[in-house]
Structure formats: structure tokens, C-alpha cells
Amino acid sequence: MNSITRPADGRIELDIGGMTCASCANRIERKLNKLDGVTATVNYATEKARVDYVGEVSPADVVATVEEAGYSASLPAPPTGAGSEPAEEPDPTAALRQRLLISLVLSIPVIAMAMAPALQFPNWQWLSLTLAAPVVVWGAWPFHKAAFTNLRHGAATMDTLVSVGTLAAFGWSIYALFWGTAGITGMTHPFEFTIARTDGSGNIYLEAAAGVTTFILAGRYFEARSKRSAGAALRALLELGAKEVSVLRDGAEQRIPVEELAVGDEFVVRPGEKVATDGIVVDGSSAVDASMVTGESVPVEIGPDDQVIGATVNVGGRIVVRANRVGSDTQLAQMAKLVEDAQTGKAQAQRLADRISGVFVPIVIALSVGTLGFWLGTGGSVAAAFTAAVAVLIIACPCALGLATPTALMVGTGRGAQLGILIKGPEVLESTRRVDTVVLDKTGTITAGKMILVEVIVADGEDTGEVLRLAGALEDSSEHPIAQAIAKGARDKVGDLPTVEQFANLAGLGVQGTVDDHAVLVGRTRLLADSSQHLPTELDDAMKAAEAEGRTAVAVGWDGQARAVLMVADTVKSTSAEAITQLRDLGLTPIMLTGDNTAAATTIAGQVGIDEVIAEVLPSEKVDVVKRLQDQGKVVAMVGDGINDAAALAQADLGLAMGTGTDVAIEASDLTLVRGDLRAAADAIRLSRRTLDTIKGNLFWAFAYNVAALPLAAMGLLNPMIAGAAMAFSSVFVVSNSLRLRRFRSSAR
């Protein structure tokens, strides 16, 4: 602890260990916020705490407070450079998986022998004890430890219920085996439903203790696996940067790791390479594809004195860049910080089982103590009184509780996967019911996200096929994405393209060359005007109209005369308009949010039926828009596909990423739409709501069957078969109810 020093900005990020549920995070948060000058946010999903402090409080005080609450706290390891290989992280679910598998192997024969009288050979009960003991003691140790921590703070969660119920069942079974009649050779659990008062000394409940432990461990394991991806977006962001860079030293190029790059260094970026860090172009001209970072669907033309962003891709010529921001100051690093802040500040829904347990556990314990007191006070035998009291605890620990959430999630997520929808965890589902606003990125979400040739307008007397043949051939020699879109469109319409001679790329203007003995120019109007090839009025008007709609217009001329205008644009997906209608039918208000220009965004929005458009926003501003909507009381779903959407996806109450998008966006989201079809967003929300309804129904019945048997237990009338039947029936009901989700159908027609 002496190694912890106070950072200059008064903020620390802590890794928190030992949390088992959302109430643990709330407890730590309350403890920290009681410190003078401390404002803390604890996130159960990411297992991190963000602590701002002023005054005399030190990081050591903060760590000590967390440890006094019964949890562990430590400062995260220093981040590695963007170009370094990330350290291999141990799998935090490995220990839990091992605990689950061993408990499962030991529990299956215990449950089978208890439920099938035909398997109850002489002295079978002692084998059950041998197999069940490691499960209850070692397998359930995390629950016992958490229950003790909860007890110290006067709280009760599902861990408390599991611990009390399993220990009660196991403890009574020990008593019955060693001091009662359950240990005699030939003892069996007959299959009968006799309601009769008994002292319980012949009954064992080892299958309940082992079964509940294994079921709950299974639920925790699947939850832990989904939680592990919470920080993957940050790792994926850091992986996007270039690993090495060609820096200019004494006039010669030298390859060095990116983390060794310093402000002021000049480095070379060749076509197809990533820009190593943020900087200013000092030599050369090119175009960079910044769509993954800024959302702009059209590559940006750059030249000397223009700014470039690290991790964007050079798609044109060779450029030399002077670094002006490195390491944590780059825009990529700032975006990673935005994602982390959004995830840390995101309110997590408490698990329903914990909420119910917080009320149910104290009631059950009070009822058990009351039962014991009643029977002793009315002259009953000590054995009968303890039998009734322990029976209350045993019946209150429902096997179905461990199945309620994981089975519904398993069936719901499995059905979702068949429909191209990946749901990350139970916390996701609660948000879907309350969502009333859906914010949609434009490029790659509503639109296809790539440029295509959409229209050819020719001057009077010109042949469209000839224009496409000559312009397509010339553009086919260029690496520029717009040129490639024209070449592909031309090839699709006229077939093979002729060869080009004397090809030249005129930076920032266009291309020129000789095709079939024609001197052809393709590019900006200025390029043609410099050669005295002025656009006729009809072509000039068409070009201005296209640009007003957000399209990219390219002029074509040859042999001293302007001949045509080619229109290139990012087109709307065929299913987007139908998807917007379906989202409206779910009670959601659609809003388009994009980094693209206002004209293009408005045109696209009109085609799909979106009334509200927010355009020309930076990644950090996307987060601000989502926050502003949330401050207005709206519950926001965000649908996006790019790196520039990642922070907004994490900030939103529900993040949906297009599976055709970037890994960073997918990792930062709650739901992934594998098909890249926006209609899947409506399906995802409907399926999530249906799954949540199923989980709630499962939890209700998981408790209801056992609550119904509590009066019998309190009266001392509960026998092992009734207890076993209640647990088995509730478990069968929960599984059957969950399987109904397999009938969910997509609304896509």
C-alpha cells in the first residue's frame, strides 16, 4: 500500500475483486462516497471503481476503505504502448469453470440416486455424502464467503439464500446420517407423497445441497463469461494502431516501434499503410480513409499542412507526416478513454434474484426461528422442532432459482444467434423494456457503408456506354475508393475495360491518361476547366444538385470537351426503411446521428422515414448527444458499426452493433446484429423483452412452488419426496417455460 502515490488530477481507477452481485458494487460505492471529498462510481460489469477525490484523502485511504468492506482493490497495471504486444491475461473464468465442472461430475450421481429408488443400493447414502461434501464445502465456497461478507454488513442477497439453504440441507443430512436413522444399511427414499409429522432423523437432503450449488455455479459461470468482454473494446481500440513506423532520421528511413515515436518526429506513410499517430502532412498528397474513426463515408483528400489522425488508412500516394500528438494524447487514445468512461459510468441493472432474495431471505430466517420457537414453546420434542425449522430453510432454497436465468438466457440467446442476434448478458435485457429512443448511425448502419456508382448524366449527343468505358478504364488504374467505385460500376455495365497509357494521378484534382487514343480527364471540375473543358449548363446544374444531396460528383472529359458527370454515393440498404417502421411500431423514436455532412444525412433520413437528424458530429460529440437525451429522461438505444460509435454504444442504455462493423463497436455494444440487417435491431429488442419476461416468470415460479410448501415445512409435515417433487416440478416448469422462446420468429419478411 505504501507504493500507491497520489496522482496529480485527483482521480484513480481501481480494480475491484470479490464482488458477486450488483448489490456488492452498490455497497462499495456507498462506503467510498461516505469519505470526505470523495465521489465514486463502481461498475459491477467491468469490476472497476472510478474515484475522484479532493482534500486530505489519499489513494491509500480509498483502497483501505474498499478492503474494510470485505473486497480487494488495486491500481490497474500501467498501460502498454499502442504498438506493443498486449500481455497475455489469465482467464478469470478458468477457476470458476473448473469449480463448475468438478461440482457437476460429483452432483449428477447424488441427484440420480436420490430421485430414482432403483439406484438406492445398500449404503448408497454414504456414497452420496462422500460425493456431495466437496460440492457443498468447496464448490459453494464463493457463496459462503459472500454470505459472510453480506452478514457483516447486515445485507442479504442470493448468495445468502444459497449458502443458508445448502448448509442447512447438508447439516441436517449429517445429523440424520450420524445421529439419526438415515445411516442404517438399507435406508431408502420411497416414492410416496405422504403428509405426516416426523422428527426428520431418517431424511437426507444431499441432492438438494449439491444440485442447488451446481445450478447456481452454472449461472455464475455464464454470467462471468459475458462480463469478461466488458473491457475488450479498449483492448481492440489499442490494437487498431500501427505497430511500427518508418521515421526519418538524418534523411534516412528507420523502422521503429510506434511507442518510440516522439512529438516532432517525421515519418513516412505509404499507400495502404496506417497513419502511425496524429500529425500534420509536411510532404506529399493523398487521400485517407477515415471512415472507421470519423464516420465519413468519402475518403478525405489531404496535402501539406493538413491534419491526419492516427489509425486512419492512406489510400493514395506517399506522404510524410510530422507527429504532433503521441501516446495517450492521440485521438485514438482519447476515444478509448471515452469508451472506458462510458462503460464505468453506465448504470447496471441489479439482478432480479438478488432483489427478491434481499426480502425473501430475512423472512425465511425469521420464519425458521419462529417455527423452532413455536414447537419448543408448545411442548413439542426438540428433534421435531429442529426438523420443522430446518425444513423451512431447506424448502426455501429452490433448485429452480439456479435455472431461472441461465436456461432462459441459453434458449433466448441460442434463438437469437439463429436469427443473427448475439445477446451479451442478463444486464442487457432489462434496458430493452424501458427503451423509448433509438439513435442510429448512418454509414454502415442505415446505408451500405461503401461508395457505388449510382447515376451517369451525359451531355447531348454523348453515349453513356462510351463514357463508362473510357472513364472506368482510367479510374481502374487509381487506388482511390471513389475511382474504384466508378471502375466497378463501369465494368458491371459495359464489361471489360480497355487499357490505359500515360496514366497520371493529379493529387487533389483527379486522374488523366490516354484510352483508345483519347486524352481522358476524370475528376474535379477545376481539373477539366484547367484544360478549357467547361461543363455545359445541364451538367453543371446536375453536379450542383448532386452535391446538395450529399452525393459525390465526378466530371468526365476527353479530347478537349466535357462529356459527362458521374454520381457516386453511399446507398441505403434495401431493408432500412422497413426496419425504421418496425422500430416505430415498438414505440421507439428514431434519430439519425452521423459524422457525415448535413446534406447527405438529410437525404438518407428522408428515404427511410427518419424525421430528426443530427449531423457533422465528432465521436466525443456522439457521446454528448446520447448523454443529453438521457438527461432529458429518455432511455436510449444506440445502433452503430464504426470505431467512432464505440463510446456512444457504451454510453447508451442499450448498445446494438452491426456485425458487419468494426470489432471495437461490437465489443462496446450490448447486442450484436450479425447479419448487418437493421431489421434485426427490432427483432433484438423484441427477443430481449420476451426473454426478460421469461426470466421474470421463471423467478416467480421458482419461488412460488417453494413458498407454497413453507407452511407444510413449518407444521412439520414435509417429507423428502414432497420436497424433492416440489423442486423437480419447479425445475421442469422453469425449463419448459424457457423452451417456449424457441418459437420466437423474426419479423423480417
N, C-alpha and C positions, 0 to 999 in steps of 0.2 A: 504494500500500500504506500510505502514511502516513495516509490518510484513515480507515483502519479503527481503530475505538476499541473498548475493552473494555466489553461490556455488563455491567450490574450483577449479573445472575444467573449469570454464568459459562457461558452456553450460546450457541452460534451455529449458525445454519443456513447451509450453504454450497451454492451451485450448482456442480456439478462438470461439467466439459466434457472431452471426449476419450475417454470410456470406450467400448469397443467390445464388451465382453462381461462376464459376471458375475465372471470372474477379475480384471478390472481393478478392480472395486469391492472385491473381497477384498484386492487388493494395496494400494490406498489405505487401506483400513481398518487393515491390519497396520502400515503406516507411521505412521499417526496414533496408534495405540494404543501405539507404542513411545515416544512423547513422555511425559515425566513428568507425571503428573496429568491425563492426557487419556483420556477414554472416548469412542470414536467409533463411529457406525453409518453405513455408506454403502449407499445403496439404488440399485442399477443402474437399476431401472424408472423411478424419479422423478428420477434424476440429482441427488440431494441427499445431503448429509452432515450429520448432527446430531452436534455435538461439545460435550461437557461437559468443562470444564477447571477446575483449581484451581492455586494456586501461582503460579509466575513465567511460565507460558506465556501468550502473548497471541494474539489472533486473527491478527495478522500472522505469528506463528510457524506457526500452523496452515495458513494459506494458502501460506506458503513451503514447507512440508513436502509439500503436495499438488503444487505446481509442480515441486519437485525430483524427484518421482516420475514426471514427464512428462505431467501433466494440468493443466488450468486450474481455478481456484477463485475464486469471488467471492461476496460477500454479496448475497442477494436484494434487489431493489428494495423500498423501503418500501411496505407495503400501502396501497391506496386506501381511502377511507371506504366504508362499506356502501352509501351512496346514490350514490356517484359512478360514472360510466361507466367500465368497465374499459378500460385501454389496449389498443389493437389489438396483439396479439402476432404477431410474424413466425412463419410456419410453419416449424418446424425440419426438416420433411421435404422442403421445396421444393428445397433444393440436392441432396439425395440423389435425389429424383425426376428432376431434370434430369440428374444423372450417369448414372442408370439408363437413361433414355430414349435419350440420345446413345450410350451403350455398346451398347444393344440394336440401334439402327439400324445402327451400324458392324459389329456382330458377325454379324448374320444372313447377309450375303453371304460373309463369311470362312468361316463354318461350311458354308454351302451349296457353295462352290467346293471345299472340302477333301473333302467327303463324296460329291460327285457328279462323277466323272471327265468326264461330258459337259459340265460347265461350266468345265472347265480349259482355257481358250483360251490361246494363246501369251502367255507372260509374266504369266499370272494370279497367279503367286506374288508379284510385285511390287505388284500391287493389294492382295493380302491383307496384305502388310507395311504398306502405306500406311493401310489401314483398321484394322488390329489395333494399330498402335503407340499411337494415342491412348487406346485402351481399356486396354492393359496399363500404360501410364505414368500417364495422368490418371485414367481410370476406376477403376483399382485403387489409386490413391494412398492412400486411407484404410487399406487393408490393409498397404501397405508401411510407412506411418508407424507403425501399431500394432505391426507385426512388429519394427520397430527399437526401439520402446519396450519390447516384451517381451524382446528380446535384451539390452538394457541391464540388465534385472532377472533374467536367467537363466531366463526362462519361455518356454513355447511354447503357443500357442492355435491355433484355426482360422485366425486372421489370418496366423500364421507359415506354416502349411501352404499357404495360398492364395498368399501373397507368394513363398515359395521356389519353389513349383511353376510359377507363371505366369512368373516371371523366368527360371527355368531353361529353360522351353519357348521363351520369346521370345528369350533369349540364344543358345540353340543354333540357333534359326531364323536369327538374324542371321549367325552363323558360317557356317551352311550356304549361305546366300544369297551372302555376300560372299567367303568363302574356300573354300567347298566347291563342289559341282556343282549345288546346288539352284537357283542363279540363272540357269542357262542357258536359252535360249529353247526351248520345247517340253517342259520338265520337267513330269511328271505324277505323281500318286499313283495307281498302278494298283490295281484292286480285286483283291487277292490275299492269301492267308494263308500266305506262305512264311516258314518259320522258318530264318533264315540269319544268320551273323555278318557285320556290316557296320561300316564306320567312321562311318556316320551322316552323312557330309558331303552326301548328296543328300536328306536328310529335313528337312521343316519341321513345326513343331507350333503354328503360329499360331492355328489354330482352337481348340486346347485352351486356350491362354493367354487368348484373347478370350472363349470360351464360359464358362469357369470364372468369370472376372471378372464377367460379366453375370449368371450364375445366382446367384452369392453376393450381388451387389448387389440383386437382386430380393428375396432372402430378407431382407436387412437393411432394405430399404425397407418391406416389410410389417410387420416387427417394429417399426420406428420409428413407423409409423402407430399401432399398438396402444399403444406406450409413451406416445404423446402424450396419451392420455386419462387418464394416471395422476393429473394434477393438476386434472382437470376437475371433480371433486367439490367441491373447495374453491371454485372459481370459481362453480359452481352454487349453493353454500350462500350465498355473499355476495350473489348475485343475488336470493335469496329475500326479503331485507329490503325494507321500503318505501323509495322513493326520495325522497319529500317528506313533510312532516308539517305539520299545522296547529297551530302553537304559539300559546298565549295570551300576548300581551304587552300590558300595560296594559288588560286587559279586552277586547281585540280579537284576532280570529284573524289569524295571519300565516303564509303558506306559506313554509317554508324548507327547504333540503336537509337530509336526516337527519343528515349528518355535523356540522352546526352545532348540533345539539341538545346541551344540557348537562344534567348531573345537577341535579335540582330544577326543571327546566322542566315546565310543564303543557301537555299537548297534547290535542287532540280526536280521537276515533276514531268515525267514523260507521259505520252498518251497511254491511257489505260491504268495508270498508277493513281493511288490515293494521295491527296494532299496531306502531308505529314502533320501539319499544325496550322493554326490560324496565322495569316500573314498578308503581306502586300506584294503584288506582282511587280518585279523590277525589270523583267525582260521577257519578251515573247507574248504571243496572243493565243487564245484557245477558247474552248467552251468547257464549263464544268457542269456535271450532273449533280445538282444539289437537292434533288427531289426527296431523298431519304432524310435530309436534315431540315429543309425549309418547306417542303410540300409543293414547291413549284414544279409543274409537270414539264415545262420547257427548259432545256439547258441554258445556263447563263453565259453570255459572251463576256470574256474578260481580257484585259490588256494591262499595260503598265499603269501603276498607281491604283489598280482595283484591289479590293479586299477579297480574300479567299478564306474558306472555312475548312479546318481540318476534317478529314474523313470523307470529304467530297471527292468525286472521281473526275480526273482530267480526261475528257473525251475528244480533245482536239490535238493541238500541237504542243511542242516542248515549251515549258515556261520555267522561269527562275523566280523563286519566292523568298522574300525576307521575313523571317519569323518575327512576329510581334507579340504573340501570346503562346506560352508553353505550359505543359503540365496541367495543374488544377485551374488555370486561368482560361483555358480554351473553351470554345462554345460547346464542344462535345462533353467536356468535364462538367460544365455548368448544367447541361441537360441531364447528366447522370445525377447531379445534386438535386435537380428539380424532381426527378423520379423518386429519389430516396425521401425527400421531404414530403412528397405527396403520399407515399406509402406509410411513412411514420405517422403522419397526421390523420390518416384515414380511420374513421371510427369503425371498429369491428363489432359485429353483432355478437352478443353473448349466446352461447349455446343454449338451446331451449331446455335441454335436460338439466343443465346447471340451475336455470331459473326455477324449474319445478322442484329440483332437489333441495334448493335453499329453503323452501317452505315445507316440503314433504318430510325431510329428514328430522327436523326438530319435532314434528307432530308424531312421527313413528316412535322416536325415542321416548317421548312423553307418554305415548300410549303403552309402550312396553313397560316402562316403570310403573305406570298406573295399574296395568294388569297384574304385575307382580305384587304390588301393594294391596290390590283388591283381594286376590286369592289368599294372601297371607292374613289379611285382616278379617276375612270371613271364615277362617279356620281350616282352609284347605292345606293339604300337605305341602311341604317345601318343594318336593320333587314336581308335583303337579303345577305349583305356582311358577317355578322356573321354566317348566315345559311350555306353559302358555306364554310367558314373557318372551322367551327365546323364539317361539313360533311366530310371534308378531314381527320380530326382526328378520326372520328367515323369509317369510312370505312377502315382506316389504322389499326384498331385493329381487327385482324381476329380471329374468333372463332376457325377456323381450326388449328391455331397455337397451341392452348392448347391440341388439339387432335393428332397432328402430331407425336410426340414422344411416348406418352403413349399408343396409340392404336397399333402402330407398335410393340412396346415392349411387349404389352399384348398378341398380336396374336403370335409374334415370340417366346416369352418365353413359351407361352402355347403349341405351336407346339413342341418346344424344349423339354419340360417336357414329352410330349407323346413319344418322341424318346430317353428319358433318358439323356437330356442335360439341366442343370439349368444355366441360364444367370443372373448375379447379377445386372446389371445396364447399363445405356446408355454409361458410360465411357468405358466399356469393348469393345464395338463394333468397335470403331474407330481403336483400335490396331490390330484387326483381318485383316484389309485390308492391313496393311503395314508389317505384319509378314513375314520374309523370312527364319528364322531358328527355328527349333523345337528341344528343348533339352528334352530327355526322360530319366526318372529314369528307372532302370532295375527291381528291386524287387517289385512285386505287380503291376507294370505298363505293362511292356512287358511280364513278367513272372507271374505265378500264385501267387508267394509270399509265398508258403509253400512247405516243403520237401515231396517228394514222392519216393517210390521205383521204379527205372527205369530199373534196369538190375540185373541179377543174373548170375555170372560166377562160374562154379563148376569145381573142379579138375576131372581128368579122373576117370571114374567109379562111380562118385557120382550122386545121384538122386536129381534133382532140387526141387521136391516136398518135399523130406525129409529134405533138407537144410532149406527150408522156414518154415516147420512145427516146427523144433527144434529151429531155430534162432528166428522165430516170437514169439514163446511161451515165450522164455527168455526175449526178448525185450518188450513184452507186460507188464511185471512186472515193467518196468522202466518208469519214468515220462519224460525222455529226449525226446525232439521233434524228433530227428533222430530215436531214438528207437521206438517211436510211429508211425513214417512213415513206418519203417520196419514191425512192427506188423500189421499195417493196410494193407500193400501190401501183406503180407503173408496170412492174413485172407481172402482177396479178391480172392486169387488164390487157396488156399487149404482148405478153410472153417474153421471150429472150430479148435482151438489150444489146445494142451494138457496142463495139469497143471505143475507148476514148484515147485521144492523143493530146499531148501537150497540156495535161491536166495541171491546174494551179489552184491552190486554196488561198483565197484573199481574206486574211483574218478580219473578222467582224463584218464582212460585206457579203461573201458568198464564194462561189467557185466559177471557174471558166475552163474551157477546153475545146477541142475540136472533135466533133462527132459526125461521121458521114460527110466530111468536107464542109461542115457548117461550124462557124465560130460561135459557140453557145455560151451564154451567161445565165446563171441561176443564183438569185439572192435578193438582197435588199433593192428597193427602187433606186437608191443612190448609186449602186453598182452599175445599173443599166443607164442611169442619167449621165454618169461619167463618160459613157461611150455614146452619148447622144441618142439613147434608146428610151424615149419618154413614153410613159403609159398612155394609151388612149383614154378618153374620159370615162368610158364604161368600165374599163379595167381599174382605173384609179378609184372610182366610186365603189366598186366591188371590194377592193382591198381595204378601203377605209371602213366599210360596213362589216367586213370580216373581223378586223381588229377591234371594232367597237363591241363585237360579240365575244371577244376573248380568244378568237382563233389566231393562228399564226399564218400570215400570207407571204408567199414567196413569188417573186416576179421571174418570168422566163423570157429570154430574147435571143435571137440569133441573126447573123448577117445584117446587123445594123438596125434591127427593128424589134420592138417589144411585141411579144406574141400572146402571152397568157399569164394568168395568176393561178397558183396552186394553193389550195387551202388545206392546212394541216391542223388537227385538233385532237384533244383527248376526248373520246366519245363516251356517252352514258351507257352503262351496262343495260342490257335488254330487260333485266328483271328489277331495276332500281325503282321505277315508278310504282310497280305493283307492291314492292316492299314498303315504300312510304305509306301507301294506302293501308297496308296491314298494320303498320305501327300506329297509325291514327286510330284504327279500329280497336287497338289495345288501350286506348286512352292516352297516348303519348303525343306530345307536341314536338314535331321535328324542327331542328335548327341546323343550318349548314355552317360549319366553321372551317375556314381554309386559309392557307398562306398564299393562295393564288390571287390573281388580280380580281378586282370587283366585277369587271365586265364579264369575264369568263365564269365566275361563280354565279352571278345573277342569271346568266343564260342557262347554265346547267340546272339551277334550282327551279327555274320556270318549267323546264322539261319534265321534271319528276314530281312537281307539286309541292315544293317547299316554299313557304312564304317569308321566313326570316333567314337572312344571310349575314354572316359576319366574316368579312374577307380581309386579306392582306395582314394577317396576324403572325407574329413570331411564335416559336414554341413556348416561350415563357408566358406570352400573352394568351395562348390557348388555355394554360392552367388558370390564368386570371379570369378568363371568361367563365370557365366551369365554376370557380370559386364564387364569382359574382352571382351566378344563377343559384348556387347553393345558399348564399346569403339572403337571397330573395325568398327562401323557403322551398325551393324546388328540389326534387330528388332526381339527380341527373345520371342518365346512361350516356356513355361516350362510345362511338364506333369509329375506329381508325385503323390505319395499316402501316404508318411510317414511323421512323425514329422521332420525328417532330411531334407525333401524337402520344408518345410513351408517357410523358409526365401527366398529360391531361387524362389519359386512360387510368393511370394510378390514382389521380385526384378524384375522379368521378366516383359516385356511389356504386356504379356498375360499369366496368370497362369491358367492351367487346372488341376483339381484334380480328381483322380479316386474316384468314390463314394463308392468303397469298401475299401477305405483307412481310415486314421485317421481323426477325427473331426478337428484337428489343420490344416492339409493340406487343407481340404475342406474350412475352414473359411478363410485361407490366399489366396485362389485362386480367379480368376475372373469367371471361368466357372467350373461347376462340372459335371462329366460324371457318371451318376447314375449307369449305367449297369456294369461298370468296364471293358467294351469292348473298346479297344484302337481305333477301327474304329469310335467310337463316337467322337473322337478328330477331325477327318477330317470333320465329319458331323457338329460338333460345329462351326468350322471355316467357313464352307460354309454357315450355317444358320446365323451366326453372320454377315457375309458380305452381305447376302441377306437382312437381317433386316436393316442394316445400309443404304443400297441403298434405301430401302423403306422409311426410316426416311428422307433421303435427298430429295427424290421425294415428300414426303408429305410436307416438309417445303417449297420447291419451289412452289408447287401449292397453299399452304396456303397463301403465299404472293402474288402469281401471280394473283389470282382472284381479290384480293383486290386492287392490284396495277392497274389492268386494269380499275377498277371503279374510281380511283383517278381523272382522267381528268373530268369525269361526275360530281364528287363532286366539283371540282374546278370551273366548269362552272355553278354550282348551279342547275344542272339538276337531282340531285339524290333524289328519293323519297323513303319512308320507305320500300316499297315492293321490290324495286331493291336492296337496301342494305340488306334486310332480305334474298332475294333469293341468292345473291352472297355469303353470309355467309353460308346459308343452303347447297348450291350446293358444295362449297369448303369443307364443313364438310363431306358431303356424299361421295365426291370423296376420301378424306383422309381415311375414314373408309373403303371404298371399296378397295382401294389400299392396305391397311394393311391386309385385309382379304385374299388377294392373298397368303400371307405367309402360310396359312393353307394347301396349296397344296405342300409344301416342302416335299421332300421324302428323306429318308435315303439311303446312297449309299451301306449300308450293304446288302449283298446278302444271 
